Amino acid sequence: MKGKVQCPLGQQRGRLIPLPERLNIVDMLRNAMKQGARKAQACQVIGISVRTLQRWRNNCHNAPLADKRSTAVRNAPSNKLSDAERQRCQRYFRLTTFCYFKMSSFC
């Protein structure tokens, strides 16, 4: 029985692959498929799934899209302290009882 396939990219699932590297991978896969390789086998050798390749080329020009995770606008967590709450915590933790701790460990 075969073990897990190690990714030649040297990283784990869900990794952020920069656009220049995506362009290179898509170009290598295109060349391999022009020379007769099957898409699934070529993707397996590179270390990505066929579905990943489809997501990367999911536009009208079939050019790889940039990953939008790094530039996504995210909402603040619902349990984030307000500025007033944060200041109150900081005043409380400045007491002599907590003076040996760093402020960043509390707020």
C-alpha positions, 0 to 999 in steps of 0.5 A: 500500500502506498503512503501519503503522497508528499507534495513536491511544493514542500508545503501542507494543504491549504497553503497560500501559493503566490501568483508567480508560482501558480503561473509557473505550475499552470504553464508546466501542466499545459506543456505536459498536457500538450505532450500527451499527459493526462490532466489528473496524472500531471496534477498528481505529479505536481502535488495539486488536485485537478479541482485546484487547477480548475479553481485557479483557471476559473475565469474567462481567459483561463489564466490563473487568478490571484489568491484573495485570502491575503487581501480579504476584508474581515470583520472584527470578531464579535468578542473583541473588546471595545476601546473603553473596555480595553482601557478599563482592563489596562487600568485594572492590570496596572495595579501592583498585583499585576505589575510583573506581567506584560500588558500584552498578555492581558489585553 
